[in-house]
Amino acid sequence: MFIASFPAGPWQTNCYVVATAPGAECVVVDPGLGAVAGVQELVAEHGLKPVAVLVTHGHLDHTFSVTPLCAGNAATCWVHPRDRALLGDPYRAMGPDTRALVEQLAGPTVFTEPDAVSELADGTAFEVAGLTFEALHAPGHTPGSTMLRTAYPGAEVESVVFSGDVLFAGSVGRTDLPGGSHLDMLSSLRTKVLPLPDRVAVLPGHGPQTTIAAERAQNPYLQASYLQAPNAGQE
């Protein structure tokens, strides 16, 4: 299996390129602001062909480059229906300061949906580029936040999960942005994150990779003392 990543844009969003092997069809996960060049470099270097763009959630730092990458590769975008509207109107989920920063960096931008969009459904598996992904709807950071899990055969880990901004190394996604819900996040952590096996590698939307075992042991937001206190504060 082939997985490569790079941090893109001012938020250093992890963009991933995933394939069964070099020279094969591939998927791109969460291409944010400034991600097109990085994807093109990886694709050219490893002889890959993008056929799909997978979106863990609709925030602009994860979706800015979705439509141009889909258009340039005749690729399909996969997104949860509760975040689909953000593909065409991402500013509805961010504050004015973030919008001003984006326009300063990229200029005024007109956002549109890609021509081909498929919707993710919780608990279902879908196959693309020879890979099978399981969609785990985990709202809280956004209403449509979805973790994407796929097998990783022949390694110490049994699978990998692209967690977006649900789970980070040592932390979890914020819930104070438009559409966020602290109570939904607590439920997602209890019912979608903690049940994952220890040998799952976590590839988050920001920061270093980790494992479920490490987060179960060390992440303060996965401890019972936090999860059983619905009014607890959050970073």
N, C-alpha and C positions, 0 to 999 in steps of 0.2 A: 504494500500500500504506500502511496505517496501523499505526504502532507507537507506543505510549505506555508510560511506565513511571514507577514511583515506589518509593522505598525504604520498606519496612514493618518495624515492630517494632524491638525492641532491637538486633537484629543487622543492621538496615538491609538486609534482603534485597530485591533488585530484583524487583518483581512487574511483569510485562509484560501488556499487552492488545494483541492483534494481530488485524487484520482486513484484508480486501481494500481497504476504503475506509470512511470514516465512514458511518453509517447501515446498515451490513451486520451479518451475524452475525460473532461474534468468538470468539477463544480467550483464555483467561487462563493465563499461565505462572507457576508457582511462587508462589501466594498464601500467604504466611506469616502469622505472628501480626500482627493488626491490619490485614490487607489488605482486608477486606470493604468498609469505607467508601471506601477509595481506588478500588476497582474500581467500586463503585456510582456514584461521582462521575464517573469517566471514561465509563462506559456511558451515564449520563444526559446528559452534556455532548455526546457525539458520536452519540447515537442508535443505540447498538450493542446487539446481542442475544447474550449469552454462550451458547454451545452446547457448549463443552468446556473442561476444565481440564487442562493438560499439566504433568506433574511431572518435573523433571529428575532428582530423587532424593528419597528418603524422609525426609530430616531435617526435624524439626518446624519449623524456621525457614523452610522452603519449602512445608510442607503444612498448617499449622495451620488455614487457612481453606478447604481443599479441599472438605470435605464440606458445610459450610453454603452455599458458592457453588454447588456442584452441585445441592443440594436446592432452593435458591431459584430456579434457572434451568432445572431439568430437564436439566442438562448431564451429559456423560459425562467421567469422569476417565481419563486415559491415563497409565500408569506401567509401568516395567519389572517383570517378574514377580519378580525378585530383591529388589526393594524394596517390593513390594506389601504385605507383612505390616506394614510400618511405618505404613501408613495407619490401621490399627486399633490399633497398639501402638507409637507413635513413641518412647516412653521407653526401649525396648530398645537404641536406638542413641545414647544420650547418658548422660552421667554424672549423679550425684546433684545436683551444684551447678546444672546446667542445668535439671533438673527443678524444683528449688526456686525458681529464678528464674521459670520459666514459671508455676508455681502462684502465686507472689507477684503476677505481673502479670495473670494471667487467671483465677485461682482453680482449684480442682480441676475437671478437664475429662475427660469421657468421650469417647474417640475411636472413631469407627466408619468403616467404608468407605462411600463413596457408593453409592447404589443401582445405578448403572451404571458399571462399570469395564472398560476395554479395555487389553490388555497390549501393550507395545511390544516389537518384535523387532528385533534388530540388523540394520542394512542395509536394512530395509524402508521403503517409503514409505506414508503414509496421508494421506487427504484429509479435511479438516474445515473448515467455515466457508469453503469455496471456496479454501482454501490447501492445498498439498501439503508435508508435512514428511517429512524423512528421519531415521530414528532411528539414532544412532551410539552403541552401547553402549560406555561408556568407564569400566569399574570402576576402583576404587582409593580414591576418597573414600568411596564406599559400593559394595556389590556390584552394585547396579542403576543406578548413575549413567549417565545417557544424555544426550548432546547432541542437540539438535533443530535441523535445518538446513532452511531454506526459501529459495526464490528471492526476490530483491529486484530486480525488473526496473526498468530506466530510471534506474539510479543508478551512481555510481562503483564501488560494491561489486557483486559478482555474486550474492551471497547473504548471509544472516545465519545465525549459529548461536547458539542459546541454550545456553550452555556450562555452566549450573549452577555447581557448585563444582569442575569439572574444571580450568578455565582462567580465570585473572583477568588483568588488566593487570599484567604484571610478576611474576606468581606463579602457583601452582597450589594445588589443594585439599589440605588436611591429610589424613593417612592414619592418625593415631593414635587415632581414635575407634573404638568398637566396629563391626566389619565392614569397617574400612579395611584397605588392603593397599598397602604401598609398592611392591612388585614389580608389582602389577597397575597401579598408577598409571604407573610407568615404561613398561610395555607400552602403555597407553592413549595416553600422550604420543607414543610412537614411531609407533604404528600408526593412531591415530585423529585426533590433533591435527596433527602435522607434515605428513601428506599433504594437508591442506586447502589450497586455493589461497590465494595471498597476498591476493586481493581479497575474501576473506570477512570480514565484520564480525563481531566477537565481542561478544555481549551477555551478560555474566556474571551470576552469582548475587549478586555483591557488587561494589561499586566501579564505576569508569567503563568505558564501552565502549572497544574497541580493535579492531585488525585482526590477522589472521594474519601479515601482512607485518611489522607492528611487533613482535609477540611473537617471531616467528622470529629477528628481528635483535637484540632487546633482553632478552627474558625469560631469566634465567639457568637456569631449569629446562628450557628447550628446547634448550640447548646440548649438543653431543656430550660435553663434559667432565663434565656432570652425568648424562646419560642412559646413559653407559657405565660409571657407577660405582654398581652396585646398592645399595651400603651407604652412599651419601651421605646426609647429614642433610637434614631438611626442616622448613620453618617450620610 
